């Protein structure tokens, strides 16, 4: 390299920073595409995938996934479901227990969006009956064949789902008997399994899934339809991908984050979404104050809540609504207004803090994508 040539800038640097306010959420278009292609490679086939949209909540990301051949999706809120339907998703699982007005909201949306086949989950007899009552009434007006309900199985996280085998058999039979409903199969989220060691993670995943496989076999022996099993999240994605007869529903790997990158290096996804922050004050020797408060970075985890690519030795010492104060021996080298690029420790709730994301391509900000489903209500 001659003396007049400069090395290329780091992948994360944005040329037209003067156009961007901070804090901001940046999405690197090429890295997003690479993660999605890697996701398909891990699954083996696109029809094995039912990616979760809770991480990004963005119509443009859904459109890219559809363009890659993905047809089945998973979501957690009515707003996410509406966004997915309006983005052209034809097969959507709302994987969250529906209670109160949300049952009626789902019925209304299914009636208004006939191009999308909606399904949901349940783990309680009264909820199953309420779904039947509401959806049966909606069916009489729109001639729908009914909505599929997947029985949610507790495989060890103890958050939602049925853990008792006999009760699971009874509830699945109830779903099959209820007018307005159709048995959609089984849903098993093993979010409690995230061992760094792949062998340990695999063993834990296999042990957690064994009762699900047993239940499916018994239900089929009883003559009940079990159209699908939707299992796992990002940590167990490559393990469930080996089963061949399970739909995988990773979410975080679309953008990736520092938490999973640290704990799950075997997955080999790369950060595609960063936070941009600026130095707003230098409150003392070795200290910088950044405009990256609780409102701009997920703060439910202990520090580090963010890792800075261009200041890796920065250590958080104080965090408030609007500010993040860090210590670094290189503080003197930074000026007021300098930009830092951070990989969030937990990307999913970080995305939900922003109304829009800045799209980066070839080192430049080229547009903005709205985080449309960060709101709990769009229309329904």
N, C-alpha and C positions, 0 to 999 in steps of 0.2 A: 504494500500500500504506500503510495507516495505521500510526501508531507502535506500536499494540498488536499488529499482525500480525507474525509472524516468517516468514522464508522457509522453504520446506520443507527438511528435512534432506537431505544428500547421499544418493544412492540406496543407498549401501553401509552406512550406519549402521544398527545394530541396537538397537532400543528396550530389549529385556530382556537387556542384556549381563550383568547380575548373575547370570543363570542359567547362563552359559557359562564353562567353564574355558578356559584358554589354555595352549599354542597349540591352535588348532582350525581345522578346514577348514569353510568356509561355502559352501553351494550356494544360489544365488539362483534360486528356482523359475521366476519369470517370464522371467528372462534366459536360462535354459536352454531354455525353450520357444521363445523368439525365435530362438536359435541353431539349433535343430532345424528350425524353419520356414524359416529362411534357407538351411540346408543343402539342403532339398528344393527350394527355389526355384532354387538354383544348378544342381542336378542336372536340373531340368526335370520329372522324374517320379520317384515314389518307387521304381519298379522299376529305376531306374538306380543306386540306392544300395545299398551294402553297407558300412555304417559299422563302424568298428573300435571294439570295446568296451574296448580296453586302457587308454584314457584314464581312464574312470570306474569300471569294474568293479562296477557297481551295478545290482541287479535293478530298482529303481524307474525308473531311467533307461531301461533296456531296455523296460519296460512303457509308458513315455510314447512311445518311438519306435514301438512296435508300434501304439499307439493312433492315431498319425499316419499309419499305413499302410505303414510300413517292414517288410518281411518277410525280408530277407536281411541277414546280419551276418557279421562277421569277428572273429577273436580270435587270441590268441598263446599261450595256455596251456590245458592240460587243465582246470584249475579254471575259467577263463573260459568254456570250452566247456560245462562242466556247468552253470554259472550261467545261461548263455544258454538251454540246453535246458530247464532247470527254470523259466525265465521265459516260456516259450511260443514261443521262436524255432524256426521250422520248417526253415530253410535256413541252415546255418552252415559257414563256411570256417575251419578251423584253419590259419592261415597261418604256420606255423613248422615247420622240419624236425624230424621225429619220429625219435628214436633211442632205443636202450635200452628201458627199461620203458614209455616213453610210447606205443610202438606197441601194446602189449597194453592199456594203459589206454584208448586210443581205441577199440579193438575191444570192450572190455567196456562202455564207455559207449554206443557205438552199439547194442549189443544191448539195453541196459537202457533206452534212450531212443528207441524206434521212431518216435516222433512227430517227431523231428528228422532231417533229411537232412544228414548230416555229409560234409564233403569236407576234403581236406588238400593240402599241397604237397610236392614232392620235387624234388631236383636230382642224385640219385646212384643208380646202377644197383643197388647192394647194398641201399640203403634201399628202393627200389621192390620188390625181390624179398622183402625182409623184411616189408614191408607186405602183399604178396600172400600170403605164407605164413600170416601171422597172421590176416588178414582172411578168407582162404578157409576157415580152420578155424572162425572165428566164424560165417561165412555158412552152413556146413553145419548149425549148430545153430539159427539164427534165420531161415533162408530169406530172407536179405537179398539184394537184387540186386547188392550190392557197393558199395564207397565210391569216390566220384570222387576222382581225384588230378590236381591241376593241376601242370603243369611250371613250376617257378620259373625265371624268366629274369633273368639279371644284366644290367641296362640301364645300369650305370655306377657303382653304389655299391660293388661288389666286396665284398659281405658274404655273401650267399647267391645261389644261382642259377647257371644255365648261360649262359656267354657265347659259346661256339662254336656256330655255326649247325648244322653237320653233327652235332655231338654232341646238340644239342637235338632234331633230327629223330629220331635214333636212340633217345634216351631216351623221347620221346613214343610212338614205336612200341612200345617195351618196355612202357610203361604199358598201352597198348591190348591187348597180348598176354597180360598177366598175369591169371590167374584171381583172382577176388575183388576186382579193381580195374576201374574204368571211367575212360576219359580224360575229365577235367573241364574241359580248356582250359588257358589260360596265366595265370600270375600274374607281374606286373612291378611291383616297388616302386622308385620313383625318389626315394628319400629324400635323395639327395645334391643334388637340384635345389631351391634355395630362394632364387634371385636376387630381390633387392628390386624390380628393374625388371621389370615384367610382360612386356615384349617380349623381354628376355633370357631370362626364365624360360620363356616360351612356345617360343622357339627351341630351348633346351636340351631341353625336354620332347619336342618334335617329333622332334629328332634321336635321342633315347634310345628313343622308341617305334617308330621306323621299322623296326628289325629285328624287333620283335614282330609288326607288321603283315605283314611279309614272311613270317615263319615261319607265321603263321596261314594265310595264303594258300596256302603250299606244302603244309601239312598237309591242308587241305581238298582241294587238287588230288590228293593221294594217296588220297583217300577216307576219311580219318580224321575222326572227330567232334571238333569244337572248340566245345563248348557255350557257352563264355564266355571273356572276357578280363577279369581283374580288375587294375586298374592304378591306381597313384598313391597318394598320401597327401593330407595337407591342402594343402601348397604348390601342387601341380599339379592339385588337384581341379577348379577351374573350367576348366582347359585340357582335361583328359580328358572333362569333362562335355559338351564340344562335339562329341565323336566320335559319339555316338548309339548305338554298338554296344559300348561298354565299360562295365563296372560300376565305379563309383567308390567308394573306401573311405577317406574322410576319418575322422580320429579326434579330433585336438586341438580342432577347431572346436566341439565340443560344449560345452567349458568355456572355450576360448581361453586365452591366456597372454601375458605381457609380451614374450616372445621373438618370437613370431609377429606380435603387434600392432605391434612395432617394425619387423620386417623385411618384413611382408606387409600393408601398410595397405589394399591394394586389395580384400582379402577381406571386410572390413567385418563381421566377427563381433565380439562384445563379451564382456568378462570375465564369466563366470557362476559362477566359483569363486574364492574368496579365502582367504587365511590370516588368522586373527585372532591378534594377539600383544599382550602387555602390557609396559609398562616395568617392569622389576624392580629397576633400580638406575640411579644417575646418577654414573658413575665419574669425572667431571671436567667441566670447562667444555666446553660444546658436545658432550657425549657422553651417549648413552643406551644402556643395556644391555637387550635384549629377550629374552623367553623363546622364541626362534625359532632353535634350533640346527640342526645337521645332521639331527637326527632329525625335524624338522618342516618342512623346506623342501629341495627337491632341491638337492644341492650338487656335482653333477658338472660344473657350468659355472663359469666365472670370475664374479666379481661384475660387475654386480648380479644376485643370485639372486632378488631380490624388489624390487618397486617399490611404495612406500606411497602410497596414494591421498590420505591426509590428512597426509602428511609427505613430499612429493615431492623435497625437497632432501636427504633423508637419504642418507648415503654410508657403506657398510660399511667398517669398519676392522679388525674381527676377527670370526672365526666359529669356534665350537667345537661340541661335541656338544649342549649345552643352551642356548647363548647366542649372540646376534648383537649386536655392539657397532657402533653407527653414530654418525657425526658429523653435526651439524646446527646451524646458527646459532640455531635456534629451540628448542634443548634446554631453556632456562630456562623456556619456556612449558609444558613437560610435567611432570606429576607422576608419582610412583611409582603404578603401577596403571592409568595411562592406556592406552587401547587404540589400536592402529594396525591398519589394514586393508591387506593387501598382495596385489598381483597377482604370483603366482609367475612367474619367468622361464620355467620348464619345468614345466607342470602335470602331465604324465603320471606321472613318478616322485614328484612331491609327493603326489598322491592316494594312491599306494601306501604312503606312510608313516603313514597314518591308518587306524584300525580303523572309524571311522564319520565321517560328515559331518553337520553341522547344517544343516537346511533352513530357508531364510529366505524369507518371503513377507510382502509389505506391511510391511516394516520390522521384522518380529518373527521370532524363532526359533520354529518351529511343530512341529518334529519332528527325527528323526534317521534317516539312511539308512546301512545297513551297507555298508562297502567289502568285500563278501563275497569277491570273487575276488582280493584282495591276497595270500591264501595260495596256495601252489602246489598244495595238495591239499585238496579238499573231501571227496569220497567215494572217487573212483577214484584 
